Amino acid sequence: MAATARALSPTLTNRVDATSKLKPANSQLWICVYFPDLALAALQLDLSQAVACSTLNKGQLRLHAVSKTAQQAGVEPGMPPAAALALCPGLIIDKREPLAERQALDELADIALNFSPWVSLGQQDCLLLEVRACLSLFGGVENLRDKLRTALQTDRHRPIMVISPSPTASVLLARLGLEIIVTERSALRSVLGPLPIAALALDDKSLRRLARTGLRQLIDLWRLPRDGLAKRYGAGLLQQLDRLVGQQTQVLQACHRPPRFHASREMPIELERIEHFFPAITQLAAEFAVFLKVRDATALGITLELHHHSSPATRLAVEFRAGSRDPKHWCSLLHEKLERSPLSAPVLAVSLLSQAIIPFQPEGFSLFADNASADSASEWQAVLDQLQARLGHQALQFPGTRADHRPERAVTNAPAPLHSTAGLAPRPLWLLPVPDPLRLVDIRLLSAAERVESGWWDNQPMRRDYHIAQDRLGRKLWVYRNLNAKQQWFVHGLFG
């Protein structure tokens, strides 16, 4: 099959010039980036030498991938290791590591996400990128391909890239080593026609049956009636042919990475004073603000690392009560922490990193409303962030509620609000530790009864009717009547 592909490559390369000048259609356009040496590169092997990796295939040890130097000595994938060593005595054979390959492909996918928001890892040793909407950003399909190759190509990775409207066709051509650009789906049949049928993922029995009937190339299959092909060779063959030319929709799983920021600055000399190295932190904060703006995101926290020569790095973490995109606010909080955190050693480098990144949600506003309330709310959040940075995360307590109807168990204080109290009946923030008994003649009820009957499941049952009331001193109280035999009244809380 490899020899056939090499013989066909000049013909297909000539076709590229005709198809690459066509205007892009409104369909999808897929780049397949194939890494033929991924298994060897994941093992950190020197590809300039005769190296190979082996794996079990149907219970027998076979070579999975070989370097070009080994191929020149006659070694091919699928050989037994003993036969390969007989042809190339200096061949280095290592065991294949699928986990290392997956990690290497994940790192390459992170780079590819800078060129397209849709990257798929569904194919082995391949990356699939949908780039139709990205062409104008990179100056056309050829410029995009060249920039992507520059970003992915290293000493260990030599990618083969194919662009076509069908992901299946892109993968097939890339695995054959044929670098082609096809932008129109109508041109796929003429490009794929000379390829051997053996390149399809068919079982050996079907390939032998097709060979006995004289069918050698894909164009031979397209010339035959579809009904006859389906009867003789099954509907699976027709589905593969339809996927090749983009006539059958394929569902590919996209690879998504949560955004992460990490940037560093090295100091020219060791610095001990904050005012000497803090300008570098200000620059990193400005870079992070641009990073968030480009991705329409906001940060819930940042971490500052101060690197020293002979001691572990100093880490300072700052969390925000709401998403923030203001670098000045970050710098003020970091400066606040640095002033209260003695340095263990002089600073050689500073790093700013953040993984707490979420989509940006702009504040709602009215067309005719005054923005003073929104500004005051943001200023109040900034003040709370400063207090939290100065006193610690646990120092600020906020009233919240738990999922319990019993008032003494429902109200709680926590470092951050637990739940919104919107839609609940009025509750006082000041609850008495022990309810005080009172007489009904001393108060005036201001609301209807709110019955609370709960606690039967934990042997602490209660049945009460709560009211808002006012006493003779004008205080607003939260009172209840205990629905037991005595029907006693108690004051449970006070409204401010």
C-alpha positions as CSV (number, residue, x, y, z in Angstrom):
1,M,0.0,0.0,0.0
2,A,2.9,2.4,0.8
3,A,4.4,1.7,-2.6
4,T,1.2,2.5,-4.3
5,A,0.8,5.7,-2.3
6,R,4.2,6.9,-3.3
7,A,3.5,6.1,-6.9
8,L,0.3,8.1,-6.8
9,S,1.7,11.1,-5.0
10,P,2.9,13.1,-8.1
11,T,-0.5,12.8,-9.7
12,L,-2.3,14.0,-6.6
13,T,0.1,16.8,-6.0
14,N,-0.6,18.1,-9.5
15,R,-4.3,18.1,-8.7
16,V,-3.8,20.3,-5.6
17,D,-2.9,23.3,-7.8
18,A,-6.3,23.1,-9.5
19,T,-8.3,22.6,-6.3
20,S,-6.6,25.0,-4.0
21,K,-7.6,28.0,-6.1
22,L,-11.3,27.3,-5.8
23,K,-13.3,29.7,-3.6
24,P,-14.1,28.3,-0.2
25,A,-17.5,26.9,0.2
26,N,-19.8,27.4,3.2
27,S,-19.1,23.8,4.4
28,Q,-16.6,22.7,6.9
29,L,-12.9,22.5,6.2
30,W,-10.7,20.1,8.1
31,I,-7.0,20.0,8.6
32,C,-5.6,16.6,9.6
33,V,-2.2,16.8,11.3
34,Y,-0.6,13.4,11.3
35,F,2.4,12.6,13.4
36,P,3.9,9.3,12.0
37,D,6.7,9.3,14.6
38,L,4.5,10.1,17.6
39,A,5.1,6.6,19.2
40,L,8.9,7.0,18.9
41,A,8.9,10.7,20.0
42,A,6.8,9.9,23.1
43,L,9.6,7.5,24.2
44,Q,12.2,10.3,23.8
45,L,14.1,8.2,21.2
46,D,16.6,9.7,18.8
47,L,14.9,9.7,15.5
48,S,18.2,10.1,13.6
49,Q,19.2,6.6,14.7
50,A,17.8,3.2,13.8
51,V,15.0,3.0,16.5
52,A,11.7,1.2,16.7
53,C,8.9,0.4,19.2
54,S,7.1,-2.8,19.6
55,T,3.6,-3.9,20.7
56,L,1.5,-7.0,21.0
57,N,-0.6,-7.6,17.9
58,K,-3.0,-10.6,18.1
59,G,-0.8,-12.2,20.8
60,Q,2.5,-11.7,18.9
61,L,5.1,-9.1,19.3
62,R,5.4,-6.8,16.3
63,L,7.0,-3.5,15.4
64,H,4.6,-0.6,15.7
65,A,6.7,2.2,14.4
66,V,10.2,2.6,13.0
67,S,12.5,5.5,12.2
68,K,13.5,6.5,8.6
69,T,17.1,5.3,9.3
70,A,15.7,1.8,10.2
71,Q,13.4,1.9,7.1
72,Q,16.5,2.5,4.9
73,A,17.9,-0.8,6.3
74,G,14.7,-2.7,5.3
75,V,12.9,-2.6,8.6
76,E,9.1,-2.0,8.3
77,P,6.2,-1.8,10.8
78,G,4.6,-5.1,11.4
79,M,7.9,-7.1,11.4
80,P,8.8,-9.4,14.2
81,P,11.6,-8.0,16.3
82,A,13.9,-10.9,15.4
83,A,13.5,-10.4,11.7
84,A,14.1,-6.6,12.1
85,L,17.3,-7.3,14.1
86,A,18.5,-9.6,11.4
87,L,18.2,-6.9,8.8
88,C,19.5,-4.1,11.1
89,P,21.7,-5.5,14.0
90,G,22.1,-2.0,15.6
91,L,18.3,-1.5,15.8
92,I,17.1,-0.1,19.2
93,I,13.7,-1.5,20.1
94,D,11.7,-0.1,23.0
95,K,8.2,-1.0,24.3
96,R,5.4,1.2,23.1
97,E,3.8,3.5,25.7
98,P,0.3,4.5,24.7
99,L,-0.1,6.8,27.8
100,A,3.0,8.8,26.8
101,E,1.7,9.1,23.3
102,R,-1.6,10.5,24.6
103,Q,0.2,13.0,26.8
104,A,2.3,14.1,23.8
105,L,-0.8,14.5,21.6
106,D,-2.5,16.5,24.4
107,E,0.4,18.9,24.4
108,L,0.2,19.3,20.7
109,A,-3.6,19.8,20.9
110,D,-3.0,22.7,23.3
111,I,-0.8,24.4,20.6
112,A,-3.4,23.7,17.9
113,L,-6.1,25.4,20.0
114,N,-4.4,28.7,19.2
115,F,-5.4,28.2,15.5
116,S,-8.9,26.8,15.8
117,P,-11.5,26.5,18.6
118,W,-12.4,23.1,17.3
119,V,-9.7,20.4,17.8
120,S,-10.6,16.7,17.9
121,L,-8.4,13.9,19.3
122,G,-10.7,11.2,17.9
123,Q,-8.1,9.7,15.5
124,Q,-4.9,7.9,16.6
125,D,-1.7,9.9,16.1
126,C,-3.7,12.7,14.5
127,L,-5.2,16.1,15.3
128,L,-8.3,17.3,13.4
129,L,-9.0,21.0,13.2
130,E,-12.0,22.6,11.7
131,V,-10.7,25.9,10.2
132,R,-13.3,27.2,7.7
133,A,-14.2,30.2,9.9
134,C,-10.5,30.9,10.8
135,L,-9.1,31.4,7.3
136,S,-9.6,35.2,7.2
137,L,-7.7,35.5,10.5
138,F,-4.6,33.9,9.1
139,G,-4.6,35.2,5.6
140,G,-5.9,32.1,3.7
141,V,-5.7,28.4,3.9
142,E,-2.0,28.1,2.9
143,N,-0.8,30.7,5.4
144,L,-2.8,28.9,8.1
145,R,-1.2,25.6,7.2
146,D,2.3,27.1,7.2
147,K,1.9,28.8,10.6
148,L,0.4,25.7,12.1
149,R,3.3,23.6,10.8
150,T,5.8,26.0,12.2
151,A,4.1,25.9,15.6
152,L,3.9,22.0,15.7
153,Q,7.1,21.0,14.0
154,T,10.0,20.2,16.3
155,D,13.1,17.9,16.3
156,R,10.8,15.1,17.5
157,H,7.6,15.9,15.6
158,R,7.4,16.1,11.8
159,P,3.7,16.6,11.0
160,I,2.0,15.6,7.7
161,M,-0.9,18.0,7.0
162,V,-3.9,17.6,4.7
163,I,-6.8,20.0,4.2
164,S,-10.1,18.9,2.8
165,P,-13.9,19.3,3.4
166,S,-14.1,15.8,4.8
167,P,-12.3,14.7,8.1
168,T,-12.2,11.1,6.9
169,A,-10.5,12.1,3.6
170,S,-8.0,14.3,5.4
171,V,-7.0,11.4,7.8
172,L,-6.8,8.9,4.9
173,L,-4.6,11.2,2.8
174,A,-2.4,12.1,5.7
175,R,-1.8,8.5,6.7
176,L,-0.7,7.9,3.1
177,G,1.8,10.8,3.3
178,L,0.0,12.9,0.6
179,E,0.0,16.5,1.6
180,I,-2.9,18.0,-0.3
181,I,-5.2,21.1,-0.1
182,V,-8.8,20.6,-1.3
183,T,-11.2,23.3,-0.5
184,E,-14.3,22.1,-2.5
185,R,-16.3,19.0,-1.6
186,S,-17.1,18.5,-5.3
187,A,-13.3,17.9,-6.0
188,L,-12.9,15.1,-3.5
189,R,-13.9,12.2,-5.8
190,S,-11.4,13.1,-8.4
191,V,-8.6,13.5,-5.8
192,L,-9.5,10.3,-4.0
193,G,-10.2,8.2,-7.0
194,P,-6.7,6.9,-7.7
195,L,-6.2,5.7,-4.1
196,P,-6.1,2.0,-3.5
197,I,-9.1,0.3,-1.9
198,A,-6.7,-1.3,0.5
199,A,-6.3,2.1,2.2
200,L,-9.9,1.8,3.5
201,A,-10.5,0.3,6.9
202,L,-12.0,-3.0,5.6
203,D,-11.5,-6.5,6.8
204,D,-9.2,-8.9,5.0
205,K,-12.1,-11.0,3.6
206,S,-13.8,-8.0,2.0
207,L,-10.5,-6.8,0.5
208,R,-9.9,-10.3,-1.0
209,R,-13.4,-10.4,-2.5
210,L,-12.9,-6.9,-4.0
211,A,-9.5,-7.9,-5.4
212,R,-10.9,-11.0,-7.1
213,T,-13.5,-9.0,-8.9
214,G,-10.8,-6.7,-10.3
215,L,-11.5,-3.6,-8.2
216,R,-8.3,-2.0,-7.2
217,Q,-9.0,1.8,-6.8
218,L,-11.7,3.9,-5.2
219,I,-12.8,5.2,-8.6
220,D,-13.7,1.6,-9.5
221,L,-16.1,1.5,-6.6
222,W,-17.8,4.8,-7.5
223,R,-18.4,3.6,-11.0
224,L,-20.5,0.7,-9.8
225,P,-24.2,0.9,-8.8
226,R,-24.7,1.6,-5.1
227,D,-27.4,-1.0,-4.7
228,G,-25.2,-3.7,-6.1
229,L,-22.3,-2.7,-3.8
230,A,-24.6,-2.8,-0.8
231,K,-25.9,-6.2,-1.7
232,R,-22.5,-7.8,-2.2
233,Y,-20.3,-6.1,0.3
234,G,-22.7,-4.6,2.9
235,A,-23.9,-1.1,3.7
236,G,-20.8,-0.4,5.7
237,L,-18.7,0.0,2.5
238,L,-21.1,2.6,1.2
239,Q,-21.0,4.5,4.5
240,Q,-17.2,4.7,4.3
241,L,-17.4,6.0,0.8
242,D,-20.0,8.6,1.7
243,R,-17.8,9.7,4.7
244,L,-14.8,10.1,2.4
245,V,-16.5,12.6,0.1
246,G,-18.3,14.4,2.9
247,Q,-21.8,13.2,2.1
248,Q,-22.4,11.7,5.5
249,T,-22.3,13.8,8.7
250,Q,-19.7,12.8,11.2
251,V,-20.0,13.6,14.9
252,L,-16.5,14.4,16.3
253,Q,-15.8,15.2,19.9
254,A,-14.1,18.5,20.4
255,C,-11.1,18.9,22.7
256,H,-11.6,21.8,25.2
257,R,-9.0,23.1,27.6
258,P,-9.9,25.4,30.4
259,P,-7.9,28.7,30.0
260,R,-4.8,29.0,32.2
261,F,-2.4,31.9,32.5
262,H,1.2,31.7,33.5
263,A,3.8,34.3,32.8
264,S,7.2,35.1,34.4
265,R,9.8,37.9,34.6
266,E,13.4,37.4,35.6
267,M,15.2,40.0,37.7
268,P,18.6,41.3,36.5
269,I,20.0,40.8,40.1
270,E,18.7,39.6,43.4
271,L,16.2,42.1,44.8
272,E,15.0,42.4,48.4
273,R,12.8,45.5,48.4
274,I,9.2,45.4,47.1
275,E,9.4,48.6,45.2
276,H,12.3,47.2,43.2
277,F,10.6,44.0,41.8
278,F,6.9,45.1,42.0
279,P,7.0,46.9,38.5
280,A,7.6,43.4,37.0
281,I,4.4,42.2,38.8
282,T,2.5,45.2,37.4
283,Q,3.6,44.2,33.9
284,L,2.5,40.6,34.4
285,A,-0.9,41.9,35.7
286,A,-1.3,44.0,32.5
287,E,-0.5,40.9,30.4
288,F,-3.1,38.9,32.3
289,A,-5.7,41.6,31.8
290,V,-5.1,41.4,28.0
291,F,-5.3,37.6,28.2
292,L,-8.8,37.9,29.8
293,K,-10.0,40.5,27.5
294,V,-9.1,38.5,24.4
295,R,-10.9,35.5,25.7
296,D,-13.9,37.5,27.1
297,A,-13.2,36.0,30.5
298,T,-12.7,37.1,34.1
299,A,-10.6,35.9,37.0
300,L,-11.7,34.6,40.4
301,G,-8.2,34.5,41.8
302,I,-4.5,34.8,41.1
303,T,-1.3,33.4,42.5
304,L,2.0,35.2,42.7
305,E,5.2,33.2,43.0
306,L,8.5,34.8,44.1
307,H,11.5,32.6,43.1
308,H,14.6,32.6,45.2
309,H,18.1,31.2,44.6
310,S,18.4,28.6,47.4
311,S,15.0,28.4,49.0
312,P,11.5,27.3,47.8
313,A,9.4,29.8,46.0
314,T,7.1,32.1,48.0
315,R,3.5,31.7,47.0
316,L,0.8,34.4,47.6
317,A,-2.7,33.6,46.6
318,V,-5.5,36.2,46.3
319,E,-9.1,35.2,45.8
320,F,-11.9,37.6,44.6
321,R,-15.4,37.6,45.9
322,A,-16.6,38.3,42.3
323,G,-14.9,38.0,38.9
324,S,-12.3,40.8,38.3
325,R,-10.6,42.1,35.2
326,D,-8.9,45.2,36.9
327,P,-5.1,44.9,37.1
328,K,-4.9,47.9,39.4
329,H,-7.1,46.1,41.9
330,W,-5.0,42.9,41.7
331,C,-1.8,44.9,42.2
332,S,-3.2,46.7,45.3
333,L,-4.2,43.3,46.8
334,L,-0.8,41.8,46.0
335,H,1.0,44.8,47.4
336,E,-1.1,44.5,50.6
337,K,-0.1,40.9,51.0
338,L,3.6,41.5,50.2
339,E,3.8,44.2,52.9
340,R,2.6,41.7,55.5
341,S,4.6,38.7,54.2
342,P,8.3,38.8,55.0
343,L,10.6,37.4,52.3
344,S,12.7,34.4,53.1
345,A,15.4,35.3,50.5
346,P,16.1,37.9,47.8
347,V,13.9,37.6,44.7
348,L,15.4,36.3,41.4
349,A,12.1,36.0,39.4
350,V,8.4,36.6,39.7
351,S,5.5,34.5,38.2
352,L,1.8,35.2,37.9
353,L,-0.5,32.4,37.3
354,S,-4.3,31.7,37.4
355,Q,-6.6,28.8,36.7
356,A,-9.7,30.3,38.3
357,I,-10.9,31.8,35.0
358,I,-14.6,31.9,34.0
359,P,-16.6,33.5,31.2
360,F,-17.2,37.2,31.7
361,Q,-20.7,38.3,32.7
362,P,-21.3,42.0,32.3
363,E,-23.4,43.7,34.9
364,G,-27.0,44.4,33.9
365,F,-28.0,48.0,33.6
366,S,-31.0,50.0,32.5
367,L,-30.8,52.5,29.6
368,F,-32.2,55.3,31.7
369,A,-30.9,54.3,35.1
370,D,-28.1,56.0,37.0
371,N,-24.9,53.9,37.0
372,A,-23.9,55.2,40.5
373,S,-25.4,52.2,42.1
374,A,-23.4,49.8,40.0
375,D,-20.2,51.7,40.6
376,S,-20.9,51.7,44.4
377,A,-21.5,47.9,44.3
378,S,-18.2,47.3,42.5
379,E,-16.4,49.6,44.9
380,W,-17.9,47.7,47.8
381,Q,-16.7,44.4,46.4
382,A,-13.2,45.9,46.0
383,V,-13.3,47.0,49.7
384,L,-14.3,43.5,50.8
385,D,-11.5,42.0,48.7
386,Q,-9.0,44.3,50.4
387,L,-10.3,43.4,53.8
388,Q,-10.1,39.7,52.9
389,A,-6.6,40.1,51.6
390,R,-5.5,41.9,54.8
391,L,-7.3,39.9,57.4
392,G,-7.5,36.5,55.8
393,H,-10.2,34.5,54.0
394,Q,-11.9,33.2,57.2
395,A,-11.9,36.7,58.8
396,L,-15.0,38.0,56.9
397,Q,-18.2,36.2,57.8
398,F,-21.4,36.6,55.8
399,P,-24.9,35.6,56.9
400,G,-26.3,32.7,54.9
401,T,-28.9,30.0,55.1
402,R,-28.9,26.2,55.2
403,A,-31.6,23.9,53.8
404,D,-33.4,23.6,57.1
405,H,-36.8,25.1,58.1
406,R,-35.9,25.4,61.8
407,P,-34.6,29.0,62.2
408,E,-31.9,28.3,64.7
409,R,-30.5,25.7,62.3
410,A,-31.1,27.6,59.0
411,V,-29.2,30.8,59.8
412,T,-25.4,30.5,59.7
413,N,-22.3,32.5,59.1
414,A,-19.7,31.5,56.5
415,P,-16.7,33.0,54.7
416,A,-18.9,33.5,51.7
417,P,-22.7,33.7,51.3
418,L,-24.1,30.1,50.9
419,H,-27.4,30.7,49.4
420,S,-29.5,33.6,48.3
421,T,-32.4,34.4,50.6
422,A,-34.6,35.8,47.8
423,G,-38.2,34.5,47.9
424,L,-38.1,33.6,51.6
425,A,-40.3,35.1,54.3
426,P,-38.7,37.9,56.3
427,R,-36.1,36.7,58.8
428,P,-34.2,38.7,61.3
429,L,-30.4,38.6,61.3
430,W,-30.3,38.8,65.1
431,L,-31.6,35.5,66.6
432,L,-31.5,35.1,70.4
433,P,-29.4,32.1,71.6
434,V,-32.3,31.0,73.8
435,P,-35.9,32.2,73.0
436,D,-37.4,34.4,75.7
437,P,-40.9,33.8,76.9
438,L,-43.4,36.7,76.6
439,R,-47.1,37.4,77.1
440,L,-49.4,38.0,74.1
441,V,-50.8,41.2,75.8
442,D,-47.3,42.8,75.6
443,I,-47.0,42.7,71.8
444,R,-49.1,43.6,68.7
445,L,-49.0,41.1,65.9
446,L,-48.1,42.7,62.5
447,S,-48.3,39.6,60.2
448,A,-50.2,36.5,59.6
449,A,-48.9,33.2,61.0
450,E,-46.0,31.3,59.2
451,R,-46.2,27.8,60.4
452,V,-42.9,25.9,60.7
453,E,-43.2,22.2,61.4
454,S,-40.0,20.2,61.1
455,G,-37.3,18.1,62.7
456,W,-39.3,14.9,63.0
457,W,-36.5,12.9,61.3
458,D,-33.8,13.7,63.9
459,N,-35.8,13.4,67.1
460,Q,-36.0,17.1,67.6
461,P,-39.5,17.9,66.3
462,M,-40.9,21.4,66.5
463,R,-44.3,23.0,65.6
464,R,-44.5,26.7,65.7
465,D,-46.5,29.7,64.3
466,Y,-44.2,32.6,63.6
467,H,-45.3,36.3,63.5
468,I,-43.8,39.7,63.1
469,A,-44.7,41.7,66.1
470,Q,-44.1,45.0,67.8
471,D,-43.7,45.5,71.6
472,R,-44.6,48.5,73.7
473,L,-41.1,50.1,73.2
474,G,-41.6,50.1,69.4
475,R,-39.1,47.3,68.8
476,K,-39.8,45.0,65.8
477,L,-39.7,41.4,67.0
478,W,-39.9,37.9,65.5
479,V,-42.1,35.9,67.8
480,Y,-43.7,32.4,67.7
481,R,-46.3,30.4,69.6
482,N,-45.3,26.9,70.5
483,L,-48.1,24.6,69.3
484,N,-47.9,22.3,72.2
485,A,-50.3,21.8,75.1
486,K,-49.2,25.0,76.8
487,Q,-49.4,27.2,73.7
488,Q,-46.6,29.5,75.1
489,W,-45.3,32.6,73.3
490,F,-41.6,33.4,72.8
491,V,-39.5,36.1,71.2
492,H,-36.9,34.5,68.9
493,G,-35.3,37.4,67.1
494,L,-35.1,41.2,66.6
495,F,-35.2,43.1,63.4
496,G,-32.8,46.0,63.0
